[in-house]
């Protein structure tokens, strides 16, 4: 048996996108990612598939043992057509990196920096958001609450010197 990828039919793209959403909601981002890659193979500019692909990759940031898909996420975000979506999904990417760092004792100190990067993106997205779309505001508020709850602070110069000595 030859192990090669098969192309999906163009008429099944909408169903495939629905399936990708379903697999994300079932906490199976690897399958959602694969489905999106199948759609993007035959429709490279499909923005719905690209967004779900980005989200499926960011879902995998905290999966232990998985390769961090940072470069793939950044590349996919750059290919989004809409400036609002570029800012918003870059914010999601930074926020999810920050939340992962909160769970890692040695990385926790850097979570604040990634939350700030996310906040900067959400702030830019808010300025250009579609009418009646408050997603960026909701994400902003969530980040601010997490920073407060976790009592996160910027890494001080003294902490940086100490960390460099320890490495």
C-alpha positions in Angstrom: 0.0 0.0 0.0 1.4 3.4 -1.0 1.2 5.9 1.8 0.4 9.1 0.0 -2.0 12.0 0.7 -5.3 12.1 -1.2 -6.9 15.3 -2.3 -10.4 16.1 -1.1 -13.0 17.2 -3.6 -13.7 20.9 -3.9 -17.4 20.3 -3.3 -16.6 18.9 0.1 -14.7 21.9 1.5 -17.6 23.3 3.6 -18.2 19.9 5.2 -14.5 19.6 5.8 -14.3 23.0 7.5 -17.3 22.0 9.7 -15.5 18.8 10.6 -12.3 20.7 11.5 -14.4 22.9 13.9 -16.0 19.8 15.4 -12.6 18.2 16.0 -11.3 21.3 17.7 -14.3 21.3 20.0 -13.6 17.6 20.7 -10.1 18.7 21.8 -8.5 16.9 18.9 -6.5 19.8 17.3 -4.2 17.5 15.4 -7.1 16.1 13.3 -8.5 19.7 12.8 -5.0 20.8 11.7 -4.9 17.9 9.2 -8.3 18.7 7.8 -7.4 22.4 7.3 -4.2 21.4 5.5 -6.3 19.3 3.2 -8.6 22.2 2.5 -5.7 24.6 2.1 -4.0 22.2 -0.4 -6.9 22.6 -2.8 -7.9 26.2 -1.8 -4.8 28.0 -0.6 -6.6 31.2 0.0 -9.5 29.8 2.1 -9.5 32.1 5.0 -11.9 30.1 7.1 -9.6 27.1 6.9 -6.6 29.2 7.6 -8.2 30.6 10.8 -9.2 27.2 12.1 -5.7 26.0 11.2 -4.2 28.8 13.3 -6.4 28.0 16.2 -5.7 24.2 15.9 -2.0 25.0 16.0 -2.4 27.3 19.0 -4.4 24.6 20.7 -1.3 22.4 20.5 1.1 24.9 22.2 0.5 23.3 25.6 0.4 19.7 24.4 3.4 18.0 26.2 5.7 16.3 23.8 4.4 18.1 20.7 6.7 20.2 18.6 6.0 23.8 19.2 4.3 25.1 16.0 5.4 28.7 16.4 6.8 29.3 12.9 3.8 27.6 11.2 1.4 29.8 13.3 3.3 33.0 12.4 3.4 32.1 8.7 -0.3 31.3 8.7 -1.2 34.6 10.4 0.8 36.5 7.8 -1.4 34.9 5.1 -4.6 36.2 6.5 -6.1 38.9 4.2 -7.8 41.0 6.9 -5.7 43.3 9.0 -8.1 43.0 11.9 -7.8 39.2 11.8 -4.0 39.4 11.6 -3.9 41.5 14.8 -6.6 39.5 16.6 -5.1 36.1 15.9 -1.6 37.3 16.6 -3.0 38.3 20.0 -4.5 34.9 20.4 -1.1 33.3 19.6 0.8 35.5 22.2 -1.9 34.9 24.8 -1.8 31.2 24.4 2.0 31.2 24.7 1.6 33.3 27.9 -1.0 30.9 29.4 1.3 27.9 28.6 4.2 29.7 30.3 2.1 30.1 33.4 2.0 26.3 33.7 5.8 26.0 33.4 7.7 26.9 36.5 10.9 27.9 34.7 9.0 30.0 32.1 6.4 31.6 34.4 8.5 34.8 34.7 8.2 35.4 30.9 4.4 35.0 30.8 3.9 38.7 31.6 5.8 39.7 28.4 3.7 37.5 26.2 0.5 38.8 27.8 1.7 42.4 27.1 2.4 41.4 23.4 -1.2 40.0 23.2 -2.6 43.1 24.8 -0.8 45.3 22.2 -2.3 43.2 19.4 -5.8 43.3 20.9 -5.5 47.1 21.3 -4.6 47.4 17.6 -7.4 45.0 16.6 -9.9 47.0 18.7 -9.1 50.1 16.7 -10.0 48.4 13.4 -12.6 45.9 14.5 -15.8 45.3 12.6 -18.9 47.0 14.0 -20.4 45.1 16.9 -17.4 42.8 17.2 -16.0 43.0 20.7 -13.8 39.9 20.6 -10.6 41.8 21.0 -12.1 43.6 24.0 -13.2 40.4 25.6 -9.7 38.9 25.1 -8.1 42.1 26.4 -10.1 41.9 29.6 -9.3 38.2 30.1 -5.6 38.9 29.8 -5.8 41.9 32.3 -7.7 39.8 34.8 -5.1 36.9 34.5 -2.2 39.3 35.0 -3.9 40.6 38.1 -5.0 37.2 39.5 -1.5 35.7 38.9 0.2 38.9 40.2 2.4 38.9 37.1 5.1 41.6 36.8 7.7 42.4 34.2 11.0 40.6 34.6 13.4 43.0 36.4 16.9 43.5 35.3 18.1 41.8 38.5 15.9 38.7 37.7 17.4 38.7 34.2 20.9 38.7 35.6 20.0 35.9 38.0 18.4 33.8 35.3 21.5 34.2 33.0 23.7 33.0 35.8 21.6 30.0 36.3 21.6 28.9 32.7 
